[in-house]
Amino acid sequence: MKYHSTRDMERKVELSAGEAILKGLAEDGGLFVPDSIPALPEGLDVDAPYGLFAAKVLEPFFEGDELEDCLEEICSAAFDFPIPLHDLADSTVLELFHGPTSAFKDFGARFLAFSMERMLVKRDRRLCILVATSGDTGGAVASAFWKRRNLSVKVLFPKGRVARRQKQQLTCWGDNVSSYEVDGSFDDCQRMVKSAFVDPQYSSLLSSANSINLGRLLPQMVYYVYASMRYVKDKGRRPVIIIPSGNVGNCTGAYWAKAMGAPIERIVLAVNANRTIPDYLESGKYEPRSSVRTLANAMDVGAPSNMERIFDLFPTFDEVKANLSSWSVSDDEIRSTIRAVYEREGYVMCPHTACGEYVRATRFSDRDDVMLVSTAHPAKFDTVVEPLVGTSVPMPKALEELMGRPSEYRSIEADYHELF
Ligand SMILES: *Cc1c(COP(=O)(O)O)cnc(C)c1O
């Protein structure tokens, strides 16, 4: 299996999966996609241990690659937490938040970290991962790369712009993970990372772990294969899957799973007040823009970075229209949804998941088979959620453990030289 850039129509440069993972972004600025999407392997057993199941789904994507023979080992180590389907009265919630930092990004970050570690140790090479963060990504990446051999991480976050519990998740690591509180905005942090990447003194030592990396995307495909097969086995019908979306990496995984033949009826994108995708589906004109702040802040994206992969999969607007539906949800609708679900079912949702639930409640009937994707645990967003439900939301054990660890970081000016 080979991978090419979304901007390389003639497929002049072809890489294996491992090479594409180490590279991150293609040299022409495009994103790596497989030359073809393979069919699901035969005899896939949804009751097998998840690490084994994941390795089987991923195998054709790593055919001929150096990681092919160690997929099971990597997957079993990376996905060592449960992935339950939780039934509510009118839908089934796919809970992707049982990893170490309580958000779905743990799947991608951990697969990426374990894969990189293996390739770097073999090459006797070291890499430093630079990550600018204002939300879930930094914590998931720090946690995943913590104590991985031949790898170190520098996490940059803007002073005064991250919530208390988020900050703790960015600064509680030590060992090979260093955290920097930058006197500036999130955009300043991102600018510092970009400047460091193009500085010839550092560029060959640095890598990124953001959501365009193939190593984060492939594991996000696996749980859609698993969850749809599980749903069909339990209920006998194919689910519509509603996915709270920002950079559309999570839903790209779902589209690849569907293209492999996973039993998915339809994929629906719930977005917050950042309306780039619903506006595009309405007008046919794709117009990326600046983001606006919302309560579902991990989805505050105006120029979704994985859209290039969606366009690669569906090259004409007609195909896009046939395969994508998307609705926008306001902050008021997020609030009322969190409250309503809690009152109705005693179930607490995070603000991102609530976007999906609002779309379900307003666009689907209770006779539809809907699987709602829950992207984060509500306790991560206690300051939003707790006043709405009027009770405290207990933290999952993993998160509580992180909260009890000592925190350590350096405060620096918005100048990337301070990182080295
Ligand atoms: C990152 C994130 C999203 C958005 O996922 P994309 O892959 O960027 O579309 C949604 N919810 C939560 C909690 C996240 O952390």
The ligand as a Gaussian input file, in Angstrom:
#p B3LYP/6-31G(d) Opt

LIG

0 1
 C      -10.673000      17.739000      18.458000
 C      -12.051000      17.629000      19.003000
 C      -13.191000      17.658000      18.170000
 C      -13.099000      17.886000      16.683000
 O      -12.521000      16.806000      15.990000
 P      -11.979000      16.995000      14.499000
 O      -11.270000      15.746000      14.171000
 O      -11.049000      18.188000      14.557000
 O      -13.148000      17.249000      13.631000
 C      -14.447000      17.477000      18.740000
 N      -14.581000      17.319000      20.074000
 C      -13.527000      17.281000      20.909000
 C      -13.755000      17.108000      22.372000
 C      -12.219000      17.436000      20.412000
 O      -11.175000      17.420000      21.257000

